[in-house]
Amino acid sequence: MSGPAQCFGPRGVRRGAALTLVFASVLATGAVTGALPRGSTKSEDFATRSVASTVDRDEVADAAARAVADGKSGKEAAAEVVSRSGDRWGAVYDERQYEEFEQALDGSYTGVGIAARRSADGLVEVARVQPGGPADRAGIEPGDLLRTVDGHRVDRRPVAEVVALLRGDRTEAAAGSTVVLGVERGSGLRTEALRRARLTTEAVTVRRIGPTRPASSTSPDDSDSADPPGPSGAVMIEVDSFTRGSGAKVRDAVRDAPSDAGVLLDLRGNSGGLVTEAVTAASAFLDGGLVATYDVHGEQRALYAQPGGDTDRPLVVLIDGGTMSAAELLTGALQDRGRAVTVGSRTFGKGSVQMPSKLPGGSVAELTVGHYRTPAGRGVDGRGITPDLAVGSGAEQRAETVLSGLGGGS
């Protein structure tokens, strides 16, 4: 959806990155608030890599303090320092913005209820429409093409930038503000004026895919000759973002799936969220062990899965260029641990860690302090994760075929 987990180009990323990564991975946030699992904060015997922030926190705080003392905006002064630093993921938020992305972590956001994706023809296509949202009420449907947003052509722009326009991120649009969409369906092009609304999205959806085959017998009275039931199909678990409670929903979906059903874990377009939730999701498929390592100002730390996950069920993970941060952390863990086959296209490559800090005047600065690595020690930032099976169009169908070959019943 045009919701809390979308990210966009470097400038527009500023606001979305925090929504996406909870201070860009919540790795750092957990170190401050205690939100990470207790075992994840202990040091391990990994080679420590010194990674300094690209901007000094004291410099940012001093700039804000001087501005406040002069009766100026502390946020603007701090933001100017961050902007000059070249810290791509660094950002400064006022108190209202900070409150908004805190709400976004609970699945609440301002938008029109559209999830977008790149079509086979390279255009921007409506992937899903949130029931009851502004787009749904306007009659917009999955498969419609988005041609313009507020009069600007978007058919060849990055999907994440289009989502930013739908949300009004760059103008800090509020609920009730209007956005005008040019929508194409078939040969018809129409204009729809939508009012943004405060919406709540389901971060995790579960559905059955693939055929099922009931038990059959050669004779109604001959139960001994009955053929055993075929595979129960497969279960698709779509995770749009790692908001609060999403990891437990993934875990519950795996536990509730038929014993002979494989899982297709769809992380396409998932631009991250709370890393603690991604670790909980990893725990659904792993029996303990390392999920990722990360550093904060050069101090090496680690994240571990909880024991008792389902390690036998066939698993395929769908990824694409919109798979970011916490979603990449989960993908890397399942891939490196040999637990899943990954299908799709290379992920975004967002693997840096940000640390939030309160500034004079009430604003919050989020500055890069380190990076995380997969269990095998691979860096993700700027590189992304390459799938085991690279597929362009038709990735979902290929993933189902792979899952079936693994005995997953799709």
Residue pairs with C-beta under 8 A, 6 or more apart in sequence:
1 109
1 111
1 113
1 114
1 115
1 128
1 130
1 133
1 199
1 201
1 240
2 109
2 111
2 112
2 113
2 114
2 115
2 116
2 163
2 166
2 167
3 104
3 107
3 109
3 111
3 115
3 167
3 199
3 201
3 240
3 241
4 19
4 20
4 101
4 104
4 105
4 107
4 108
4 109
4 201
4 241
4 243
4 273
5 19
5 20
5 203
5 240
5 241
5 242
5 243
5 270
5 271
5 272
5 273
6 16
6 19
6 20
6 160
6 163
6 164
6 167
6 269
6 271
7 13
7 16
7 17
7 19
7 20
7 160
7 271
7 272
7 324
7 348
7 350
8 16
8 158
8 160
8 161
8 163
8 164
8 169
9 158
9 160
9 161
9 164
10 88
11 170
12 160
12 161
12 164
12 169
12 170
13 88
13 89
14 91
15 91
15 93
15 97
15 101
15 169
15 172
16 160
16 164
16 169
16 271
17 24
17 89
17 91
17 354
17 366
18 24
18 91
18 93
18 101
18 354
18 366
19 101
19 104
19 105
19 109
20 241
20 271
20 272
20 273
20 324
20 325
20 350
21 89
21 272
21 273
21 275
21 324
21 325
21 326
21 350
21 354
22 29
22 101
22 105
22 272
22 273
22 274
22 275
23 29
23 354
23 355
23 356
23 366
24 89
24 325
24 350
24 352
24 353
24 354
24 366
24 368
25 272
25 275
25 294
25 325
25 326
25 329
25 352
25 353
25 354
25 372
26 35
26 36
26 273
26 274
26 275
26 276
26 326
27 36
27 275
27 294
27 296
27 301
27 303
27 353
27 372
28 296
28 353
28 354
28 355
28 356
28 369
28 370
29 35
29 355
29 356
30 36
30 40
30 41
30 275
30 276
31 41
31 296
31 301
31 355
32 355
32 356
35 274
35 276
36 275
36 276
36 303
37 276
37 279
37 303
37 304
37 306
39 304
40 279
40 301
40 302
40 303
40 304
41 301
42 301
42 302
43 299
43 300
43 301
43 302
44 293
44 300
44 301
44 302
46 293
46 300
46 302
46 377
47 300
48 295
48 298
48 299
48 300
49 295
49 298
49 300
49 371
50 295
50 298
51 295
51 297
51 298
51 369
51 370
51 371
52 297
52 298
52 369
53 87
53 297
53 355
53 367
53 368
53 369
54 85
54 86
54 87
54 90
54 367
54 368
55 81
55 82
55 85
55 86
55 87
55 90
55 367
55 368
57 355
57 357
57 365
57 367
59 81
60 78
60 81
60 82
60 92
60 359
60 365
60 367
61 78
61 357
61 359
61 360
61 365
63 74
63 77
63 78
63 80
63 81
64 74
64 75
64 77
64 78
64 359
64 360
64 361
64 363
64 365
65 74
65 359
65 360
66 77
67 73
67 74
67 76
67 77
67 78
67 361
68 74
68 360
68 361
73 361
74 359
74 360
74 361
74 362
74 363
75 92
75 93
75 94
75 359
75 361
75 363
78 92
78 359
78 363
78 365
79 91
79 92
82 90
82 91
82 92
82 365
82 367
87 367
87 368
88 368
89 350
89 352
89 354
89 366
89 368
90 354
90 365
90 366
90 367
90 368
91 365
91 366
92 359
92 363
92 364
92 365
92 366
93 101
93 363
93 364
93 366
94 362
94 363
95 362
95 363
95 364
97 172
98 363
98 364
100 110
103 109
104 243
105 243
105 244
105 273
105 274
106 243
106 244
107 200
107 201
107 202
107 203
107 241
107 243
107 244
108 198
108 199
108 200
109 167
109 198
109 199
109 200
109 201
110 167
110 168
110 173
110 174
110 175
110 196
110 197
110 198
110 199
111 133
111 166
111 167
111 196
111 197
111 199
112 133
112 134
112 135
112 166
112 179
112 181
112 194
112 196
112 197
113 129
113 130
113 132
113 133
113 134
113 135
113 136
113 197
113 199
114 126
114 128
114 129
114 130
114 133
114 135
114 140
114 146
114 163
114 166
115 126
115 127
115 128
115 129
115 130
115 240
115 269
116 124
116 125
116 126
116 127
116 146
116 159
116 162
116 163
116 166
117 124
117 125
117 127
117 159
117 268
117 269
117 322
118 124
118 125
118 159
119 125
119 145
120 393
122 156
123 145
123 146
123 155
123 156
124 145
124 146
124 154
124 155
124 157
124 159
124 162
125 143
125 144
125 145
125 146
126 135
126 140
126 141
126 142
126 143
126 144
126 145
126 146
127 142
127 269
128 142
129 135
129 136
129 140
129 141
129 142
130 136
130 199
130 201
133 197
133 199
134 194
134 195
134 196
134 197
135 192
135 194
138 192
138 194
139 192
140 181
140 183
140 192
141 185
143 185
144 183
144 184
144 185
145 155
145 183
145 184
145 185
146 154
146 155
146 162
146 181
146 182
146 183
146 184
147 153
147 154
147 155
147 182
147 183
147 184
147 189
148 154
148 180
148 181
148 182
149 162
149 165
149 166
149 179
149 180
149 181
149 182
150 165
150 179
150 180
151 180
152 165
154 161
154 162
154 165
159 269
159 322
160 271
160 322
164 170
165 179
166 179
166 181
167 173
167 196
168 174
168 177
168 179
168 196
173 179
173 196
174 196
175 196
175 197
175 198
176 195
176 196
176 197
177 195
177 196
178 193
178 194
178 195
178 196
179 193
179 194
179 196
180 191
180 192
180 193
180 194
181 191
181 192
181 193
181 194
182 189
182 190
182 191
183 189
183 190
183 191
183 192
201 240
201 241
202 240
203 239
203 240
203 241
203 242
203 243
203 245
203 246
203 249
203 273
204 237
204 238
204 239
204 240
204 246
204 249
204 250
204 253
205 237
205 238
205 240
206 235
206 236
206 237
206 238
206 253
207 235
207 236
207 238
208 233
208 234
208 235
208 236
208 261
209 233
209 234
209 235
209 236
209 264
209 400
209 410
210 231
210 233
210 234
210 400
210 403
210 404
210 409
210 410
211 233
212 230
212 231
212 232
212 233
213 229
213 230
213 231
214 229
214 230
215 226
215 227
215 228
215 229
216 226
216 227
217 223
217 225
217 226
217 227
218 225
218 226
219 225
230 409
231 260
231 261
231 407
231 408
231 409
231 410
232 258
232 260
232 261
232 409
233 258
233 261
233 409
233 410
234 261
234 262
234 263
234 264
234 400
234 403
234 404
234 408
234 409
234 410
235 253
235 254
235 257
235 258
235 261
235 262
235 263
235 264
236 263
236 264
236 266
237 250
237 253
237 254
237 263
237 264
237 265
237 266
238 266
239 246
239 250
239 265
239 266
239 267
239 270
239 281
239 327
240 269
240 270
241 270
241 271
241 272
241 273
242 270
242 272
242 273
242 274
242 275
242 277
242 278
242 281
242 326
242 327
243 273
243 274
243 277
244 274
244 277
245 277
246 273
246 274
246 277
246 281
247 274
247 276
247 277
247 278
247 279
247 280
247 281
247 283
247 284
248 280
250 265
250 280
250 281
250 284
251 280
251 281
251 283
251 284
251 309
254 263
254 284
254 285
254 309
254 310
254 313
255 284
255 310
257 263
257 313
260 409
261 313
261 408
261 409
262 313
262 314
262 315
262 316
262 403
262 404
262 406
262 407
262 408
262 409
262 410
263 285
263 313
263 314
263 315
263 316
263 403
263 408
264 316
264 318
264 396
264 399
264 400
264 403
264 408
264 410
265 315
265 316
265 317
265 318
265 334
265 340
266 317
266 318
266 396
267 317
267 318
267 319
267 323
267 327
267 330
267 331
268 318
268 319
268 320
268 322
268 323
268 344
268 395
269 320
269 322
269 323
270 322
270 323
270 324
270 326
270 327
271 322
271 323
271 324
271 325
271 327
271 348
271 350
272 278
272 324
272 325
272 326
272 327
272 328
272 350
273 325
273 326
273 327
274 326
275 303
275 325
275 326
275 329
277 326
278 291
278 326
278 327
278 329
278 330
279 291
279 303
279 304
279 305
279 329
279 330
280 306
281 330
282 291
282 305
282 309
282 330
282 333
282 334
283 305
283 306
283 308
283 309
284 309
284 310
285 309
285 310
285 311
285 313
285 315
285 334
285 339
285 340
286 305
286 309
286 311
286 333
286 334
286 337
286 339
287 305
287 307
287 308
287 309
287 311
288 304
288 305
288 306
288 307
288 308
288 309
289 304
289 305
289 337
289 375
290 302
290 303
290 304
290 305
290 333
290 337
290 375
291 302
291 303
291 304
291 305
291 329
291 330
291 333
291 375
292 302
292 303
292 329
292 332
292 333
292 372
292 373
292 374
292 375
293 300
293 301
293 302
293 303
293 372
293 373
293 375
293 377
294 300
294 301
294 302
294 303
294 353
294 370
294 371
294 372
294 373
295 301
295 353
295 370
295 371
295 372
296 353
296 355
296 369
296 370
297 369
297 370
298 370
303 329
305 333
311 339
313 408
314 403
314 406
314 407
314 408
314 409
315 334
315 339
315 340
315 341
315 406
315 408
316 340
316 341
316 342
316 343
316 399
316 400
316 402
316 403
316 406
316 408
317 331
317 334
317 335
317 340
317 341
317 342
317 343
318 342
318 343
318 344
318 395
318 396
318 399
319 327
319 331
319 342
319 343
319 344
319 345
319 346
319 347
319 385
319 387
320 344
320 345
320 347
320 395
321 345
321 346
321 347
321 348
321 384
322 348
323 331
323 344
323 347
323 348
323 385
324 347
324 348
324 350
325 348
325 350
325 351
327 347
328 347
328 348
328 349
328 350
328 351
328 380
328 384
328 385
329 351
329 372
329 374
329 380
331 342
331 347
331 385
332 374
332 375
332 376
332 378
332 380
332 385
333 339
333 374
333 375
334 340
334 342
335 342
335 374
335 385
335 388
336 374
336 375
336 376
336 378
337 375
341 388
341 389
341 402
341 406
342 385
342 387
342 388
342 389
343 387
343 388
343 389
343 391
343 395
343 398
343 399
343 402
344 387
344 389
344 390
344 391
344 395
344 399
345 387
345 390
345 391
345 392
345 395
346 384
346 385
346 386
346 387
346 390
347 380
347 384
347 385
348 384
349 380
349 381
349 382
349 383
349 384
350 380
350 381
351 371
351 372
351 373
351 379
351 380
351 381
351 382
351 383
352 368
352 370
352 371
352 372
352 381
353 368
353 369
353 370
353 371
353 372
354 366
354 367
354 368
354 369
355 366
355 367
355 369
356 364
356 365
356 366
357 364
357 365
357 366
357 367
358 364
359 365
371 379
371 380
371 381
372 380
373 379
373 380
374 380
374 385
378 385
389 398
389 402
391 398
391 399
400 410
401 410
403 409
403 410
404 410
